[in-house]
Amino acid sequence: MTQQTRARDGSHAQPLRREHMPTDFSFSLGNYLGGDSRTAQRIPDDFGPRQPMRGFEETYHNIIDYIVRITHRIWEECNVEYILDTYSDQSHVYDDYGLQLGNQKIVSDTHHTTGAFSNIELIADEVIWAGNDAIGFHTSHRTLIRGTNDGESNYGPATNRNIDILVIANCVALENEIFLEHVLYNTPSMLQQLGLDLNEVAQRLAVSPPSGWTRNAQTWERLRQATRPETPICISEPIDGFDVDHFIRKHFDEVWNRKNLEVLTASSTPDFQFQGPTNRAFSSVQSYQNFLQSIFIAFPDLDLQADEVYWMGNELEGFLVSTRWSAIGTHQGGGLYGPPTARQVQLWGITQNQILDSRISSEWMLFNELDLMIQVQARR
């Protein structure tokens, strides 16, 4: 395997350094669209300023343009085979259920989804990015998926119901190809919107698992280790003043590992907003604390690590931050996921935060909740 080929093998993505973090929003979704992503023209007439994009198709001006337009072309222009030009044939995609290998698998899965939702729309809601055309562009793409279930899906016959769900895809791209992706769909929300019972679906999938499930120990470790720096940036490259990496890592450790929910009051703005899995949306820190407490009751020994943190912005304008995290815990308590099973489970998630004046003002978070339910059901 040549060095260039290894660079685009999903198991060889390089970790980011502080120098790879954009210090302003010159290349941002807001600037690209010229306004709010939910009301602006979906694909702008002007693709924005150019940045170095060695090896990418000439049509793409910058990494925001690339992510937005390949998504639109694949899904809404129904050019599914374009995946073969924009995903490496050795790509590693970690999704809700496990590891999917190679671009042909992505083509097959995309055809299935567009067959189940013929009018599907993928609306870019935010793109946080870091990196460059030498080490690879790392992007955290928050998307709204909308459509009508007018065809058979993996979950049953057409329901003719509409869906409106959140997706977050963290990708690494080099020379026009995505070769590593961690993607989480708000699948539980979709199933509820389709009129399905989550527990019944989890029970059925525990008996007849989807592709990639369950993860073996090697797959789990690779999911966690991909792009993870050997030493956190805040330790290997310390700075004076506000350090996003230190702030986020300390925040996650205090909240998830020490179970110190009171820290949320100090680290969040008074108008804190949260959007999360399974139709959870909160407009107060207290509601968010209650949600986290319900998870800790079910998994009191939950142990989380922040696998990758990257960001864009500055103290004056604020920061947009992507954190990919993973955790192991034991189902020892009741509540969210039924009577305790004593089963050790794997959780992993992607969180996007907006930080203003050194405090978190907004959070979007998804984790593998349906997969978690399947893990619990498999023990019953």
C-alpha positions in Angstrom: 0.0 0.0 0.0 1.5 3.4 -1.0 1.7 6.3 1.4 -1.0 8.2 -0.7 -3.3 5.2 -0.6 -2.8 4.8 3.1 -3.6 8.4 3.6 -7.1 7.8 2.2 -7.6 4.5 4.1 -10.2 5.1 6.8 -7.9 3.5 9.4 -5.0 6.1 8.8 -6.6 9.5 9.3 -4.2 11.9 10.9 -5.1 13.9 14.1 -5.4 17.6 14.0 -3.2 20.2 15.7 -4.0 23.7 16.9 -2.7 25.3 13.7 -5.4 23.4 11.8 -8.3 25.3 13.5 -9.8 28.2 11.6 -9.6 31.4 13.6 -12.5 33.1 11.9 -15.6 32.4 9.9 -14.4 33.5 6.5 -15.2 30.0 5.2 -18.4 29.2 7.0 -21.9 28.0 6.1 -23.4 31.3 7.1 -21.1 33.2 4.8 -21.6 30.6 2.0 -25.4 30.8 2.1 -25.5 34.5 2.9 -28.0 34.0 5.7 -29.9 31.5 7.9 -29.5 28.0 6.5 -33.2 27.3 6.9 -34.4 30.2 4.8 -31.5 31.0 2.5 -31.2 29.6 -1.0 -30.1 26.0 -0.7 -27.3 26.2 -3.3 -26.0 29.8 -3.7 -25.2 31.3 -7.1 -21.8 32.4 -5.8 -19.8 29.4 -4.4 -17.7 31.7 -2.3 -13.9 32.5 -2.2 -11.4 29.8 -3.1 -9.1 28.1 -0.6 -6.4 25.6 -1.4 -8.2 22.4 -2.5 -5.4 20.2 -4.0 -6.8 17.1 -5.7 -10.4 18.2 -5.4 -12.6 18.8 -8.5 -12.1 22.4 -9.8 -15.7 23.2 -9.4 -15.5 23.2 -5.6 -14.3 26.6 -4.3 -13.8 25.6 -0.6 -14.5 22.8 1.8 -18.0 24.2 2.7 -18.9 24.3 -0.9 -17.7 20.7 -1.4 -19.7 19.3 1.5 -22.9 21.1 0.7 -22.9 20.5 -3.1 -21.8 16.8 -3.1 -24.6 16.1 -0.5 -27.1 17.9 -2.7 -25.9 16.2 -5.9 -26.0 12.7 -4.4 -29.3 12.9 -2.6 -31.5 15.5 -4.2 -30.2 15.4 -7.8 -30.4 11.6 -7.5 -26.8 11.1 -8.7 -26.2 8.3 -6.2 -23.3 6.8 -8.2 -21.4 10.1 -7.6 -20.5 8.5 -4.3 -18.0 6.5 -6.2 -16.2 9.8 -7.0 -16.4 11.3 -3.5 -15.9 8.4 -1.2 -12.8 6.2 -1.2 -13.2 2.6 -2.2 -11.5 1.9 1.2 -13.7 4.2 3.2 -14.6 3.4 6.8 -18.0 4.6 7.8 -19.0 4.2 11.5 -22.8 4.6 11.8 -25.5 3.9 14.4 -25.0 0.1 14.1 -21.3 -0.6 13.3 -18.7 -0.3 10.6 -19.6 -0.1 6.9 -16.6 -0.7 4.5 -16.1 0.7 1.0 -18.0 3.1 -1.2 -20.1 0.4 -2.8 -21.9 -0.2 0.5 -22.7 3.5 0.8 -24.1 3.4 -2.8 -26.3 0.5 -1.9 -27.6 2.0 1.4 -28.3 5.4 -0.3 -30.3 3.8 -3.1 -32.3 2.0 -0.4 -33.0 5.3 1.5 -34.0 7.2 -1.6 -36.3 4.4 -2.5 -38.0 4.6 0.8 -38.2 8.5 0.7 -38.5 9.5 -2.9 -38.7 13.3 -2.1 -35.9 13.3 0.4 -34.2 16.6 1.2 -30.9 17.0 3.1 -30.7 20.6 4.3 -27.3 21.8 5.6 -27.8 23.3 9.0 -24.1 23.8 10.0 -20.7 22.8 8.9 -17.8 23.0 11.4 -14.5 22.3 9.8 -10.7 22.2 10.5 -7.6 20.9 8.7 -6.4 21.5 5.1 -5.7 19.8 1.8 -2.5 18.3 3.1 -3.6 16.6 6.3 -7.2 16.3 5.2 -10.3 18.4 5.8 -12.3 17.4 8.9 -15.9 18.4 8.7 -18.8 18.1 11.2 -21.9 18.4 9.0 -25.2 19.0 10.8 -28.1 18.2 8.5 -31.9 18.2 8.5 -33.4 15.3 6.7 -37.0 15.7 5.4 -39.1 13.5 3.3 -42.2 11.2 2.9 -41.9 7.5 3.6 -43.5 6.4 0.3 -41.5 3.2 -0.2 -40.5 0.2 1.8 -37.6 0.7 4.2 -35.6 -1.5 6.5 -38.2 -0.9 9.2 -41.3 -2.0 7.2 -43.7 -1.0 4.4 -44.4 2.6 3.4 -46.3 4.6 6.0 -46.8 7.7 3.9 -45.7 9.8 6.9 -43.3 12.7 6.8 -40.0 12.8 8.7 -37.9 15.7 9.9 -34.8 14.5 11.7 -31.3 15.6 12.6 -28.2 14.0 11.4 -24.5 14.8 12.2 -21.8 13.4 10.0 -18.1 13.9 10.9 -16.0 13.2 7.8 -12.4 13.4 6.8 -11.7 14.2 3.1 -8.6 14.4 1.0 -8.2 14.9 -2.8 -12.0 14.8 -3.4 -12.6 11.7 -1.4 -14.2 11.1 2.0 -12.3 8.2 3.5 -13.4 8.3 7.1 -16.9 9.1 8.5 -18.6 8.9 11.8 -22.3 9.5 11.2 -25.3 9.4 13.6 -28.9 9.7 12.4 -31.7 10.5 14.8 -33.1 7.1 14.0 -35.4 6.9 17.1 -37.0 10.2 16.1 -37.6 8.9 12.6 -39.2 5.7 13.9 -41.5 7.6 16.1 -42.5 9.9 13.3 -43.2 6.8 11.2 -45.6 5.7 13.9 -43.4 2.7 15.0 -42.9 1.6 18.6 -39.2 2.0 19.6 -39.1 -0.9 22.0 -40.7 -3.3 19.5 -38.2 -2.3 16.8 -35.3 -2.7 19.2 -36.5 -6.2 20.2 -36.9 -7.2 16.5 -33.4 -5.9 15.6 -31.9 -7.6 18.6 -33.1 -10.9 17.1 -32.3 -10.0 13.5 -29.5 -7.4 13.6 -28.7 -4.9 10.9 -25.4 -4.9 8.9 -22.4 -4.1 11.1 -24.0 -5.1 14.4 -22.7 -6.0 16.8 -19.3 -4.3 16.9 -16.4 -6.5 17.9 -13.8 -5.2 20.3 -11.4 -4.2 17.4 -14.1 -2.2 15.6 -15.0 -0.4 18.9 -11.4 0.6 19.5 -10.9 1.8 16.0 -14.1 3.9 16.2 -12.8 5.5 19.3 -9.2 5.9 18.2 -9.7 7.3 14.7 -8.2 10.8 14.4 -7.7 10.9 18.2 -4.5 12.8 19.2 -2.0 10.9 21.3 -2.1 13.8 23.7 -4.9 16.4 23.9 -4.1 19.6 22.2 -4.5 21.6 25.4 -1.7 19.6 26.9 0.6 19.2 23.9 0.1 22.8 22.7 -0.9 25.0 25.7 -1.9 28.6 25.3 -2.7 31.6 27.5 -6.3 32.7 27.8 -9.4 30.8 26.8 -8.6 27.4 25.4 -11.5 25.7 23.6 -9.9 22.2 23.8 -9.3 22.5 27.6 -12.8 24.0 28.2 -14.6 21.2 26.3 -12.6 18.3 27.7 -13.0 19.6 31.2 -16.7 20.2 30.7 -17.3 16.7 29.4 -15.3 15.1 32.2 -17.1 17.1 34.9 -20.5 16.4 33.5 -20.3 12.8 32.3 -17.6 11.2 34.4 -17.9 13.1 37.7 -21.6 13.5 37.2 -21.3 17.1 38.4 -24.4 18.5 36.8 -24.2 21.8 38.7 -21.3 22.8 36.5 -23.7 23.2 33.7 -25.2 26.3 35.3 -21.8 28.0 35.3 -20.6 26.8 31.9 -23.9 27.6 30.0 -25.6 30.9 29.1 -29.0 31.7 30.7 -30.7 31.2 27.3 -29.1 27.8 26.7 -30.7 25.7 24.0 -30.4 22.0 23.4 -31.5 19.6 20.6 -30.9 15.9 20.9 -31.9 12.4 20.1 -35.5 11.1 20.1 -37.2 14.5 19.8 -35.5 15.9 22.9 -35.4 19.7 22.8 -34.8 21.9 25.9 -34.7 25.6 26.5 -33.3 25.4 30.0 -30.2 24.0 31.8 -32.5 22.3 34.3 -34.3 20.2 31.6 -30.9 19.2 30.2 -29.7 18.3 33.7 -32.8 16.1 34.1 -32.1 14.3 30.8 -28.5 13.6 31.7 -29.5 12.4 35.2 -31.8 9.8 33.6 -28.9 8.4 31.6 -26.7 8.3 34.8 -29.4 6.5 36.7 -29.5 3.8 34.0 -25.7 3.6 33.7 -24.2 4.8 37.0 -20.6 3.7 36.1 -20.6 5.4 32.7 -17.1 6.3 31.7 -16.7 8.8 28.8 -13.7 10.0 26.7 -13.5 12.8 24.3 -12.1 11.2 21.1 -11.8 14.3 18.9 -12.3 18.0 19.5 -12.0 20.6 16.8 -13.4 24.1 16.4 -13.5 27.3 14.4 -13.8 30.9 15.6 -12.3 33.3 18.2 -13.1 34.9 21.5 -14.7 38.0 19.9 -17.1 36.2 17.5 -17.4 33.0 19.5 -16.6 29.4 18.6 -18.3 26.5 16.9 -17.0 23.2 18.3 -17.4 19.6 17.3 -16.7 16.9 19.9 -16.8 13.2 19.1 -17.0 11.1 22.2 -17.5 7.5 23.3 -18.3 5.8 26.6 -18.8 2.4 28.2 -21.2 1.7 31.0 -23.2 -1.0 32.7 -27.0 -1.1 32.6 -27.5 -1.2 36.4 -30.6 1.1 36.8 -34.1 1.4 35.6 -35.9 4.2 33.8 -35.1 5.1 30.2 -34.3 1.7 29.0 -36.4 -0.6 31.2 -35.4 -2.9 34.1 -31.6 -3.3 34.6 -29.9 -6.1 32.6 -26.3 -5.8 34.0 -25.2 -5.6 30.4 -22.1 -3.6 29.5 -23.0 -1.2 26.7 -21.2 1.0 24.2 -22.3 4.6 23.6 -20.8 7.0 21.2 -21.9 10.4 20.1 -21.2 13.7 18.3 -21.9 17.0 20.0 -21.8 20.4 18.4 -21.6 23.5 20.7 -21.8 27.2 20.1 -19.6 29.1 22.7 -20.2 32.8 23.3 -18.2 34.7 26.0 -16.6 31.5 27.2 -20.0 29.8 27.9 -22.1 27.3 26.0 -25.1 28.9 24.4 -26.3 26.0 22.3 -25.8 22.3 22.0 -26.8 19.8 19.3 -26.1 16.2 20.3 -26.7 12.8 18.9 -25.7 9.4 20.2 -26.4 5.8 19.1 -29.6 5.5 21.1 -31.4 2.9 19.0 -28.2 0.8 19.0 -28.1 1.2 22.8 -31.6 -0.1 23.1 -30.8 -3.1 20.9 -27.7 -3.8 23.1 -30.0 -3.8 26.2 -32.7 -5.9 24.5 -30.1 -8.5 23.4 -29.6 -9.3 27.1 -33.2 -9.9 28.0 
